[in-house]
Amino acid sequence: MTADVLNSPALPLLLQLEAGGVRFRLDGEQVLVSPRGVLTPEQREVFRRHRSAVRTLVSILTDGGVQDRVAEFRRQLAAVPAPRCPAFLFRPDVAYVRGVCFSCGDGVAEPRFGRCWRCSSAWRLACRLPVAAELAAARDAARVT
């Protein structure tokens, strides 16, 4: 996943539509939207201009592991009074070890401390806000207890 996808104008649009009950799925390279015909001409234009980012984001949104984490992280977010923010830990009993996601225990792409792509994507989606890639990367690398 690249910072370009997370900074794409497609992300806030997908989050807005998803919060409004619109559902997405991939059919090969095509993104299907349900209910049909719900997109405005302006929204269709964003989809057209950022086609690759939309496909990547929909694949993330529809991943079962990401959805499980999003549900848990939304529960955690709702349980913490503002202005505090939860640690977004999928499994709070995971050891903090290099090469292992400190949120869920899955392996990470590089032998480093941090979150896997599913946990990293899910906490951003749980907030229903686009999060700057630099801020997200810093939070994913930080040990928060």
Summary of the structure (lengths in Angstrom):
residues: 145
radius of gyration: 15.7
end to end distance: 25.9
largest distance: 48.1
contacts: 385
relative contact order: 0.14
helix: 48%
strand: 10%
